[in-house]
Amino acid sequence: MKHLIKVMLVLASVFATTFIVGRLLGILTIENVRIWLEAVQNTNPAWVAALVVALLFIDLVVAVPTLTITILAGFFLGFPMGFAASLTGMSLAAFTGYAMSRIWGGRVLNFLVKDNAEQRAMKETFQISGPAMILLSRAAPIAPEVTACMAGVTRMPFSRYLLLFALSTVPYVAIASYAGSVSAVESPQPAIFAAIILYGVLWCGWFWFRRTHKN
């Protein structure tokens, strides 16, 4: 288990570094995202959708405010177009992370965990604990990218990862984008309530997972 935690912490540190650098440089802040979406709002809706997809895709490299972007996608594009754009961007990021880690992640794993027996034990541990981690990964920034990479490097079957990703992400995107579509600048309550409910449910899930895992 300690080797699984070690690898995941290394991945999380890399993603967290990009997040911190982005914030220090004033890149990809919530305010910037809103300004960019407003700038293309009066053009073809396809440009708004393309910007949403691009922002959520680069979340694989630079951590972005995923929930906020999804809510704004619903606000600017409506539902279901905001849902489709957000789901597309998140899917591209997750599947690219999975594929890259499956192809090249072995080299990184060999560097971090040199013993073959320990590597096998780490992979077996993720096959047991990984599904719950993927299902609950939307509870925190960086976690979706980390679990996607871990699924790839441990060679979890893509069909299994796809199912877990869908169960985790589709309801999350649907609720957030719909809440954004029925919100307004003067009445942001649906978006606020959606954020509270989503994080509340997911964090309760993490609490349950940690408690049962310890037992």
For each residue, the residues with C-beta under 8 A, 3 or more apart:
1: 4 5 125
2: 5 6
3: 6 7 112 113 118 119 121 122
4: 1 7 8 122 125 126 129 150
5: 1 2 8 9
6: 2 3 9 10 112 113
7: 3 4 10 11 109 112 113 122 150 153
8: 4 5 11 12 146 150
9: 5 6 12 13
10: 6 7 13 14 112
11: 7 8 14 15 145 146 149 150
12: 8 9 15 16 142 143 146
13: 9 10 16 17
14: 10 11 17 18
15: 11 12 18 19 63 142 145 146
16: 12 13 19 20 63 142
17: 13 14 20 21
18: 14 15 21 22 61 62 63
19: 15 16 22 23 62 63 141 142
20: 16 17 23 24
21: 17 18 24 25
22: 18 19 25 27 28 29 62 63 64
23: 19 20 26 27 29
24: 20 21
25: 21 22
26: 23 29 32
27: 22 23 32 62
28: 22 32 33 55 58 62 64 65
29: 22 23 26 32 33 65
30: 33 34 65 68
31: 34 35
32: 26 27 28 29 35 36
33: 28 29 30 36 37 55 64 65 68 69 72
34: 30 31 37 38 72
35: 31 32 38 39
36: 32 33 39 40 51
37: 33 34 40 41 48 51 52 72 73 76
38: 34 35 41 76
39: 35 36
40: 36 37 43 47 48 51
41: 37 38 48 76
42:
43: 40 47 48
44: 47 48
45: 48 49 77 81
46: 49 50
47: 40 43 44 50 51
48: 37 40 41 43 44 45 51 52 73 76 77 85
49: 45 46 52 53 73 77 81 84 85
50: 46 47 53 54 85
51: 36 37 40 47 48 54 55
52: 37 48 49 55 56 69 72 73 77 82 85 86 89
53: 49 50 56 57 85 88 89 92
54: 50 51 57 58 89
55: 28 33 51 52 58 59 64 69 89
56: 52 53 59 64 66 69 70 86 88 89 90 92 93
57: 53 54 60 89 92 93 96
58: 28 54 55 61 62 64 93
59: 55 56 62 63 64 66 89 90 93 144 145
60: 57 93 94 96 97 145 148
61: 18 58
62: 18 19 22 27 28 58 59
63: 15 16 18 19 22 59 141 142 145
64: 22 28 33 55 56 58 59 69
65: 28 29 30 33 68 69 141
66: 56 59 69 70 90 138 141 144
67: 70 71 176 195 198
68: 30 33 65 71 72
69: 33 52 55 56 64 65 66 72 73 86
70: 56 66 67 73 74 82 86 172 173 176 177 180
71: 67 68 74 75 176 177 179 180 183 191 194 195
72: 33 34 37 52 68 69 75 76 180
73: 37 48 49 52 69 70 76 77 82 83 85 86 177 180
74: 70 71 77 78 79 82 83 86 176 177 178 179 180 181 182 183
75: 71 72 82 180 181 183 191
76: 37 38 41 48 72 73 82
77: 45 48 49 52 73 74 81 82 85 181
78: 74 81 82 181
79: 74 82 83 177 178 180 181 182
80: 83 84 177
81: 45 49 77 78 84 85
82: 52 70 73 74 75 76 77 78 79 85 86 177 180 181
83: 73 74 79 80 86 87 173 174 177 178
84: 49 80 81 87 88
85: 48 49 50 52 53 73 77 81 82 88 89
86: 52 56 69 70 73 74 82 83 89 90 173 176 177
87: 83 84 90 91 169 170 173
88: 53 56 84 85 91 92
89: 52 53 54 55 56 57 59 85 86 92 93
90: 56 59 66 86 87 93 94 144 169 173
91: 87 88 94 95 165 169
92: 53 56 57 88 89 95 96
93: 56 57 58 59 60 89 90 96 97 144 145 148
94: 60 90 91 97 98 144 145 148 165 169
95: 91 92 98 99 148
96: 57 60 92 93 99 100
97: 60 93 94 100 101 145 148 149 152
98: 94 95 101 102 148 149 151 152 158 161
99: 95 96 102 103 152
100: 96 97 103 104 105 149 152
101: 97 98 104 105 148 149 150 151 152 153
102: 98 99 105 152 153 155
103: 99 100 152
104: 100 101 107 108
105: 100 101 102 108 109 149 152 153
106: 109 110 153
107: 104 110 111
108: 104 105 111 112 153
109: 7 105 106 112 113 119 153
110: 106 107 113 114 119
111: 107 108 114
112: 3 6 7 10 108 109
113: 3 6 7 109 110 118 119 122
114: 110 111 118
115: 118 119
116: 119 120
117: 120 121
118: 3 113 114 115 121 122
119: 3 109 110 113 115 116 122 123
120: 116 117 123 124
121: 3 117 118 124 125
122: 3 4 7 113 118 119 125 126 154
123: 119 120 126 127 154 155
124: 120 121 127 128
125: 1 4 121 122 128 129
126: 4 122 123 129 130 133 150 151 154 156
127: 123 124 130 154 156
128: 124 125
129: 4 125 126 132 133 213
130: 126 127 133 134 147 150 151 154 156
131: 134 135 160 164
132: 129 135 136 209
133: 126 129 130 136 137 143 147 150 209
134: 130 131 137 147 151 161 164 165 168
135: 131 132 164 167 168 205
136: 132 133 139 143 168 202 205 206 209
137: 133 134 140 143 144 146 147 168
138: 66 143 144 168 169 172 198 202
139: 136 143 199 202 203 205 206
140: 137 143
141: 19 63 65 66
142: 12 15 16 19 63 145 146
143: 12 133 136 137 138 139 140 146 147
144: 59 66 90 93 94 137 138 147 148 168 169
145: 11 15 59 60 63 93 94 97 142 148 149
146: 8 11 12 15 137 142 143 149 150
147: 130 133 134 137 143 144 150 151
148: 60 93 94 95 97 98 101 144 145 151 152 161 165
149: 11 97 98 100 101 105 145 146 152 153
150: 4 7 8 11 101 126 130 133 146 147 153 154
151: 98 101 126 130 134 147 148 154 156 161
152: 97 98 99 100 101 102 103 105 148 149 155 156 161
153: 7 101 102 105 106 108 109 149 150
154: 122 123 126 127 130 150 151
155: 102 123 152
156: 126 127 130 151 152 160 161
157: 160 161
158: 98 161 162
159: 162 163
160: 131 156 157 163 164
161: 98 134 148 151 152 156 157 158 164 165
162: 158 159 165 166
163: 159 160 166 167
164: 131 134 135 160 161 167 168
165: 91 94 134 148 161 162 168 169
166: 162 163 169 170
167: 135 163 164 170 171
168: 134 135 136 137 138 144 164 165 171 172
169: 87 90 91 94 138 144 165 166 172 173
170: 87 166 167 173 174
171: 167 168 174 175
172: 70 138 168 169 175 176 198
173: 70 83 86 87 90 169 170 176 177
174: 83 170 171 177 178
175: 171 172 178 179 194 197 198
176: 67 70 71 74 86 172 173 179 180 191 194 195 198
177: 70 71 73 74 79 80 82 83 86 173 174 180 181
178: 74 79 83 174 175 181 182 194
179: 71 74 175 176 182 183 190 191 193 194 195
180: 70 71 72 73 74 75 79 82 176 177 183 190 191 194
181: 74 75 77 78 79 82 177 178
182: 74 79 178 179 190
183: 71 74 75 179 180 187 188 189 190 191
184: 187 188
185: 188
186:
187: 183 184 190
188: 183 184 185 191 192
189: 183 192 193
190: 179 180 182 183 187 193 194
191: 71 75 176 179 180 183 188 194 195
192: 188 189 195 196
193: 179 189 190 196 197
194: 71 175 176 178 179 180 190 191 197 198
195: 67 71 176 179 191 192 198 199
196: 192 193 199 200
197: 175 193 194 200 201
198: 67 138 172 175 176 194 195 201 202
199: 139 195 196 202 203
200: 196 197 203 204
201: 197 198 204 205
202: 136 138 139 198 199 205 206
203: 139 199 200 206 207
204: 200 201 207 208
205: 135 136 139 201 202 208 209
206: 136 139 202 203 209 210
207: 203 204 210 211
208: 204 205 211 212
209: 132 133 136 205 206 212 213
210: 206 207 213 214
211: 207 208 214 215
212: 208 209 215
213: 129 209 210
214: 210 211
215: 211 212
